[in-house]
Amino acid sequence: MAASPFACTRFLLAALIFAACRPAGSQGFPAADQRARTAAHARVAVTSAPEAEFATITGIDADTRGRIFVADWMQKRVTVLGPEGRVLRTLGAVGSGPGEFRAMRGLQVLPGDSLAVYDPELARVTVFEPQSLRVASTVNLGPHLHGAAPFRVTRLTGGGFVALFRSGFMFNGGMLAPRRDSVAVLRADGTPAATIASVPPRPFLMSGFSMTPNPFGREPLVAADTRGHALYVWTDSLAVRTYDHTGSLQSHFSIPYQPPRVERKDVDGELAAMDERVRGTFAQALADSTPSHWPAVRDLLVDDADRVWIGLAGPRGAPREWAVFTPGGAYLRSVLVPEQVTLRAVRRGRLYGDQSNDDGVPSVVVLTLDRELQ
């Protein structure tokens, strides 16, 4: 029997409503083998010169001149490299005065090539001028937050910040007090504008009085684009939310994706990567807390064209896959990065990261792609 015109109209209307309400990007995600066939491969083109001595790298970015800025947690300074990895100069000294640091976690090149450096010990953002690299301004966040300093702070174009707060461990009457991680948008002076996420804390393995991050744990990640937006991801899914400087949700996309299963060899691989002095300490704790699947996401970046780079989580022993999307969630291509490279920034078609040698000494690397993203 033929369907009535009314029934057909009803069906069409329902289909249109369903399509309109679907999150952007929900059209699917290519299978792993298909992504691998079309992936771009990142190759190391530049390595920092031997005289560039680093201890613990916590941030890398590059400006339009090709200068590379490297934050070092232990040395409490920024090393400035030329495009080919040669040391040009250093910024900062140990202390709490202007241009001085007690710690460094992350830096970013702002529009116009100003440089922003975040010090979590001082809860302070220092901005350096683009030409002279003299201190241009500082923003003290601590007086406005009434609590622990953010774990990481990223400046938003046009002013303001997006801040990631990681909860510490506090004992209350012999018990661990409740913990939450959160993400907040801050105004240009550091005062809170809005909390955009409050989630379970990044999980740790605990054994006796020792603890270390759980390699299979979920956590919040943040980034910023060139339009003054903050991007937020909870690593259990490929879902990206974008907020403006007031903390208002502007857009989101969600990609259907099933991360790899966690196998016994994956647990063994994570244990083998730990320092041998503590490996035995956490073996049972890791076995007791192993989930069925890896997190979906390992890391999050936004490049200077506002493309969203999502580092996919998965087993060791293979190049790291970064899935690249448009701001609206359309999949472009995956990029395979050597496993030993920690990717920190993507600027003008070049990838910036660091890798450590067999003795654990890090160096900065610049990588290029063997094919275009689009």
N, C-alpha and C positions, 0 to 999 in steps of 0.2 A: 504494500500500500504506500502511495506517495505521501511524503510528509507535508503537512499544511504549511502555507506561507507564514502563518503566525509562529509555528514551531521552528521553522528555519530562521526567522528573524530573531527569535529568542536565543537560539543556539549561536548565531553570529554575534549578537550583542554580548553574550556571556564570554565568547572567545576574545572579543575586543577588550572587555574589561579585564580579563585574566592577563592578556598581553600587556596592557597599560600598567598593571600593578606589579608585574614582575620586576625585581631589582635589575638595574643595568648590569650587563655582563653575565646574566644567567643563561646565555645561549649555549654554554658548555665550554669545555676545555679539552684540547686534543689529548689523546692517550700519550703515555710516556714515550713509546717507540716513535710515534709521529713527531713529537716535539724534538726528539733527538735527531731525527733525519733532517729537520729544517733549522736546527740550532746554529747560532753563530758561536765560534770558538774564540775565546780571549787568549792572546799570546803575550808574554812578557816582552816589552820593547825597551824598557829602561829600568835599571836598578840603581838605587842610590849609591853614591860614591863611598868607598871604604871609610873616609874621614867623617862621614855622617854617622856618628855612633848613637844608637838608640837603645833604650832599656825596655820600656813598656809603652808602646804606641796606643793612644786612645782616640785619635782622630786624625784625618787627612782630608785636605781639600785643595783646590787649585783655582787660581784666578785667571782672568782673560789674557794675562801676559804669559801664562804658562808656569808661573811660580807655584811651587808646591809647599804647602804649610803642614807641618807635622807636630802634633801635640804629644808630649812624652810625660807620662804620669810620674815616673821616678825622678827624672831630671828637672821637672817643673819648668819647662821652657818650650818654646816653639822654635823648631828648626825650619829655616826657609831654604828650599832647594830650587835650583834652576830647572828648566824643562828637561835637561838631560841628567838630573840627579846630583849635580855638584852643589856643595854647600855655599850659600850666599851670605847668610848671617843667622843669628839667633835672636829671639825676643824673650824677655822676661828674666826674672831672677827669683830666688827664694825669699819670700817675705809677704807682707800684707799691704805694702804701699802701692801707689799707682804703677801699673805695669808689672807687678810682682805677683807670685802665685804660691799657694801651698799645695795645690793639686790641679790636675787638668783632666777633664773628661769631655772630649769633643771640642771641635772648632768648626766654623763655617765661614766661607767667603760670601759676603753680602753683595747686593747689587752695587756697582761702582767700585768693587774690589776692596771695600773695607773688610776687616777680619774681626770676627767675634770669637772670643775664647771663654769657656765656662769653667769656673773654679768651684767645685762642690764644697770644699772645705771653707771657703769664704762666702759661699752662696752669692757669687758675684760674676757678672758678665762684663768683660773688658773688650772694648772695641778699639781697633787700631786703624789709623788713617791709611788709605790705599797707597799713596806715594811714599811718604816718609816712614810709614809704619810706627809713627809715634802714637801714644795713647790719645785717643779722641774723646772717649767717654767711658764711664763705668755705671753699671746699674747694680745696686745692692738689693738683692731679693730678700735676704733674711728678715729685715724689720717688718715686712709685710706678710710673711707666711705663718708666723706664730707656730713654728714646729720645725721638723727636720728639713734640711735643704733638699731640693730636688736631686734625684740621681742623675738626670740628664736634662739639659735645657737647650731648645732650639729657637733661634730668633725668627719671627715672622716678618716677611716683607711689609714695610709700612709701619713697623712698631709692634710691640707685644711679643709674647713668647708662648711656646707650648712646652710644658714641663711634665716629665715623668717622675713620679714619686714611688720609690720602693721602700716598703716597710722594713724596719729593723726587727731584731729579736729582743723582746722585753719580758722579763719574768714578773708575774704578778701573783704574790702569795704562793710561790713555788711552782706556778704553772705559766706556760707561755701565754701572754696576752693575745687577744684576737688581732690578726694582721690583715691588712688590705693594701694592695697597690692601687694607685690612681693616676689619672692624667688630667691636667688642668690647663686652661688657657689663661695666661697672665697679661695684664695690660703693660704698656711700655715702661711704667715705673715699677713694675713687679707686683702690683696688687692683683689678687685673684679676680678674674672675670667670670669664669664658669668651670665647673668640673664636668668633663665629658665622659669619664669612665671611672668606675670603682669596681675592681675585680679581685678575685682570689690572688694572693701573693705568688710571686715566682717561687716555685717549690725547691726545697733543698733536701739533700740526703743528710740524715743525722745519725751519728753513731757515737755514743758517749758524749764527749764534749766537743766533738769535731763535726764540721758540716761543710758541704760543697754543693754547688748548684746541680740539680737533677738534669741530666742531658736530655731527658724525654719530657721535661716539664713545659707547661704553657705559660705565656707571659704577655704583657702588653708591649707594643712597639709604637713609636711615633716618628713622624718626619714632617717636613714643611716643603711646600712648592713655591714657585716664584710669584704667585698671585696673592700671597698673604694667607694661605690656607694651612691648617694643621691636618695631617692625615693620621688616622689611628687604626691599628690592627690588633686583634686578639689572636694569638698564633694557633688557635685550634681550627681556623678556617681561612680560606682565601676571601675575606670580606674586608673591604676598605671603606672607612667612613671619613668624610671630609668636612671640616668645620671652619667657620670664619673667625675673625679676631674677637668676636663676642662670645664664641662658643656655640653658635647656632649651627645646626646640621645643614649643610649645603647640598650634599649629594652622597650617594653610596653605591657600591657595586659588590656583588657576591658571585663567586665562581664555583660551581659544583666541582668538588675534587675530593678524592679519597686518598689520603697519604699512605705511604708504604706500611706494611705490617712490621712490627718489631720482632726480629728473629733472635735466637740465642746468640748467633755470631755478632749481632749488633750490640748486645749487652757486653759480650767479651771485648769487642772493639772499643767501646767507651771506657771500660775498665783499663784496657791496655794504654789508653791515651792519658790516664791519670799518672801522677807522679808515683813511682814505685814504692815510695815510703808510706803512702796512704792508700794504696790500691786495696790492700786486704781489709782496711778499716771500713770501706764502703761497699765491698762486694755483696754482702748479705742485704744491706739497705737498698741497693740498686735492684737486686733480684726481687725483693719484696714490693717494689713500687714500679715495676715495669708495666707500662700500658700495652694495649693490644696493637696500637698504631703510633707512628711518629706524629709529632705535631705537624700541621700543614705548613707552617711558616717558620723559617729560621731567622730571617732578617728583612728589613724594609729600607729602601732608598727611593728618593725622587731625584731625577736628573735635571739638568738645566733646560730641558724641553718639556718639563713637567710629566714625563713618562714615569710610571710607577714600576719600580723594580722590586719584585718579591722573591727573596731567597727561599727556595723550597727545602724543607728539612728532609733528611734521609740518611741512610747508612754511610759509613766511611768507606774509603777505597775507590772513590770515583770523583770526577770533576763535580763541582757544586753547580746546581742548576738555578739560574735566576730567570724567572718568567717576567717578561716585560709587557706592560699594558698601557693603553692610552689613559688619560685622566678619567674617561667615562667607562673604562673597564673592558675595552676591546683588546683581545690578545694579539700581540704583534709577533713575538718570537721569543724563544728561550736563548739565553746566553750561558755557555758552559765555561766556568772559571776554574783554573787549577785548584785542586782541593786545599793545598797549603796556603792559598792566598785569602786573606780577609779583605773583602771589598768594602771600601769606605765612601767612595764618591764616584760619580760619572759626570764628566764635564767635556763638552765639545767633542764627543765621540771617543774620548779616552777614559779608561777606567783606572782608578787610583786605589791602591791597597797596600798591604804589608804582608810579608811572609818571614818565617824564622828558619834559620839553618839548623843543622843537627845539634848544635850547642844551645839552641833556644835564643839566639841573638837575632833580633828583627831587622829587616831592611825594608825600604819603600820600593814598590814596583809600580810601573805604569804599563798598562796593557792596551792593546788595540784589537779590534774585531776583524775577522776575515770576511765578513759580509755585513751589509746594512741591516738595520733593524726593520725597515719598511721597504 
